[in-house]
Amino acid sequence: MHFMSDNAASVHPNVWQAMLAADTPDSPYDGDALSAKLDEAFSEVFERPCWALWVASGTAANCLALATMVPPQGGVICHREAHIETSEGGAPGFYTHGAKLMLADGDGAKLTPTAIQGVIDPIKPGVHWVHPAAISITQATELGRVYTPAEVTEIGLLARDRTMWLHMDGARFGNAVAFLRSTPAKLTCDAGVHALSFGFVKNGGLGAEAIVFFDEGLADIARYRRKRAGHLQSKGRFLAAQILALLDGKLWLENAMAANEAAAIISQGAADRLLEPVEGNQLFVRMSGAEREALRGQGFAFYDHGPDGARMVTAWDSRPEHCTAMAEAIAAL
């Protein structure tokens, strides 16, 4: 009964079917018919013109997006718990050729305008200090929290006033949209986001993520950087096919809703053990080492979260009976 990561979830059957259908000769790289459909498909999702590029991983999506925004001598303001800080092996600095991550704090791994200003305001003018060129926020955050449209808008306004770009790491963007019952546009382009890393691998995909740009100039830069970084795959139609299959009929949103509903089942058994509100498909539960081992002895797989906690992640294919069993097992501890 697997709750370690939605990265380990199965691939949705529609994705396999789309890849099989794409297995016919076509133009290489991103010159194929399926890749050509991405801009239009995402423009429908976000209700405005968008420019989308496929890449193979979330790390590449985040870092290529930031590389279009930040010069080597610049900085990116992000939360101390941000994935680009804790889990990408220095890739942001590699892709940007040296830009610095400038860390801020906030409850639930969420940034606020006050926290961002706390990083910016002490910086002196001149060449001796790193000046931030972008802000990066995660939706949903590394602790499973979501930014409301109003909260994103506040950060977007700050970014505009300070002449900075705003990037959103949307590895679990679908889960946030599903939880808030909002629209993709209200959480991104309408709120001042310039580029979104739109996650698909965690949500039924095999090996494709999208960088969605709301600024055409950034997209033009990213095309060159994608090639230089080795992410312009020769048979890009197979990545485009995955993305289009999940966008079709809002399957991406249906999958995210299923994952959120699975997490909600487990949360009923966790009750006052929850370390963070459950606003998506991640749960952070207080429990001792002995309690964690007791659960693992019953067949549950999950990660530790610090010395006294557990991290559980549901996915689009999480089985309700497994979630119910986990909820009952936690309640019985």
N, C-alpha and C positions, 0 to 999 in steps of 0.2 A: 504494500500500500504506500505509494510513492508520493511524497509531498516535499521533495528536496528542491525542485526547481521546475518552472514552466519551460525552461530550455530543454528539459528531458522529455517533454510531452510528445505524443505521436504526431505525425503529419496528417493534416486533414485530407480525407479522400479526394475532395475537389481539387486540392493542390496536385496530388499525384496524377489525376486525370488531365489537368491542364498541362502538366509537364509532358505527359505522353502525347497529347495533341500537338505540342510544340516541337516534337521530335521529327521534324521535316526540314529539309534544307531551306535556309533563309540567309539574309545578309549577316555577316559577322559583327561582333562587338555590340554596339547599341544601334545599329542601322537596320534592325529587323522590324517587322510589322508590329510585334507585341510591344517592344520598347517604345515605339513611336506613339503608342496609345496611352502611355503613362501620364503625360501632361494633362491630357483631356480627362482621364479618369480621376486624377486627384483634383483637378479644377472643379469637377462635379461634387466631390466630397466636401471641398472647402468653399464652394460657391463663389469662386473668384479665380482669376488666372494663377496657375501654379506651374512650377518647373520641377520635375522629379527625376532623380537619378537612382538607379539601383546599385547596391553594394552587397557584399557577402556577409558582413557582420555589423553588429551594433557599434563596436569600437571604431570601425572605419567610418560609419555614418556620423558618429559624434565628432570624430577628429577631423575628417575632411570638411565637415560643415564649419567647424571652428577655424580651420586653416584658411578658409576664404575670408574670414572676418578679422583675424588677429595677426599682426606682423610679428616677426621673431622677437623683437624687443618689447612687445606688448604683454598684456595679461588678460586672463579670463577669471572673472569672479564666479565662484561656485560654492556650494555648501561643503563643509568639511567631510560629510558623508557621501558626497556625490560620487557616482560610479567613475567618472573621469579622473577623480582623485584617488579612489581606493582600489579600483579593480581593472585598470586598463594599462598597467605595466609601463607607465610613462609615455604611452602613445600620444597624448595631446602635445607634449613637448617635441616628440619625434615628428609628427605631422606638421606642426607649426614652425619647426626649425628653432625651437627654443623658447617659445612663449611660456610665461609663468602662470600657474594656477594660484589664484589669490583667494584664500579660504575664509568663509564666514560661517557663523553659527545660526541656529534657529530650531525651534521645536519641530519634531517630526521630520527632520532633514529638509525643512522648507526655508527658503530665503524670504526676507521681508525687505521693503525699501530701507527701513532703519538699519538693518544688518548690512545691506549693501553700501549705504552711505558711510557706515562705520569703517569700511575698508577703503573707500575712496577719499574721504575727507582728510585723513592724516597725510596723504601723499603730497609731497612738495613738487612744485614745477621744476622742470629741468631734466637733463639727461642722466642724472645719477639715480633716478628712481624709475621703477616699472609703472607704467600707466595702463590701466585696464582699457581694453578695446571692446570687450564683450562680456555679457552675463550669460551663464548657462544654468537653467533650472531643469529639474527632473519631474516628469509627470507620468505616472504617479512616482512619488519619491522612493528612495531606498528604504524607507521605513513604512512604506505603504500608504502614505498620506497623499491627498490630492490638493492641487491649487484650484480654487474657484475662478471663474472668469474675472471676477472683480479683483482677485489677488494677482492674477497674471497681468491684468490691465495696469494695476499700480506699478508693477515692475517694468512693464512696457513704457509707461510714461516717464519713469525715472531714466530708463535707457535712452529714450529720445532726448530728454532734457540734457543728459550728459554726453550726447553724441556717441552712443555705444550701440552695438548690435545685441540682439536678444536671441539666444539659441535655446531650444527645448529638446532635452533628451526624452523622447517618447517611447522608450522600450516597452512600456506598459500604457501607452497612450489610450488604447482601446478600453482598458479597464477603468481609466479615469473618466472617459466619456460616458461609459455605461453607468458608473456610479453616480455621476452628476446629472445624468439625463440631459446633458447640454448638447450643443452642436460642436463639431470639430472646429468650425470657424471662430466661435466665441472664445474658445480656449487657446487660439493661436493667432491667426492673422488679424482678426478683429481686435485683439488685445495687444498687438504690437510685436508679436513674434516674427522674426525674419527667416528663420530656418528651423525645421522640425526633423528630428530623427524618428521616423515612423516605424515602430517595431512590428515585425511580422513573424519572426522565428519563434518567439514566445507564445504566439497566438495562432498556431496551426501551420506555420510555414516550415520549409525545410532548410533553406540557406539563402534567404534574401531579405534585405532591409531596404527602406527607401529614405533618401534625403529629400525632403520637400522644401523647396525654396519659395518664398513669397516675394523675392527680389530677383529679377532676371539677371542682373549683373553678377550677383553671387553665384548663381547657377552656371553662368558662363565660365567663371573662374574654376568652379568645382570640376567641370568636365576635364580640364587640363590636369588638375591635381589628382583626380581619380586615376587617370592614365599613368601619371608619374608614380603614383603609389602602388601600382600593380593591381588595381581593382577593376580595370576595364576588361572583363572576361570576354573571351572570344565568342562564346555561345551565350550571350547575354539574354537571349530570348527565354532561356530556362528560368532566369531570375525574374524577368518581367512576367512570365506566365504565372508564377507563384503569387506575385503581388496582385495581379489582375483577378485571379481566382478568388482571393480573399476580399477584394473590394467588391466583387460581383454580388449584388443583392445584400450588401452590408454584412457579409459573412464574418468579417473581422469584428464587427460589433456584437453579433450573435455569440461568437466564440468567447469574447470578453465577458459578456453577461453570464455565460455558463460558468466561467471560472470564478467570477464574483459570487455567484449563487453557491458554488461549492464552498468557498471560504466562509460564507455566512452560516452554513450548516455547522462547520467546525467551531465557529465563534460562539455558538450557543452553548457548547460544552465548556469553552474556556472561561466565559463569564469574567469574574474579577481578576483572573490571571492575565488578562490582556495588557500588554505593555503599551500598545498604541491602538487607537480606534481602527477598526477594520473598514477601509474605504476602497478596497479593491480585492486583489487575490493573494495578498500577503498577510500572514498573521505572525505576531511576535508575542510569545507566551512565556510567562514567568514559570520556571520550574527548575528544580535542583538536578544535579547530575544523576542522582539515583533515579529520579522520576523519568528523566529522559531515557535512561537505559531500560527502565521498565517498559516504556512505550516501544522502544526498538525491539525488545524481546517479544512483543506481541505482533511484530511484523510491520511496524510503521517506520518509514524512512524520512528523515528531515535533517536540517542543519542545526548546529548549536548557534546560539546568539549570545555571545559573552559567557561569563561563568554561570549565570543563573537564568538563562533563557533559551528558548528554542525558536527557530524561524521555520515556518511552514508556508509553502506556496502551492496553490491549486492551479489547475490548468483547464483548458477548454474540454479536455477529455477525462477530467477527474470523475470517478464513479461515485454517485450519491451514496451508495452503501458503504464505500470506504470512508467517505467524509463523516457519515453518521457514526461509523465505528470509532473513528478518531475522536469525535466529540464525546462519545460515551466513555472512551478510555481516559480522556483528560478529566472528565467530570468525576471519574472513579478514583483518581489518584489520591 
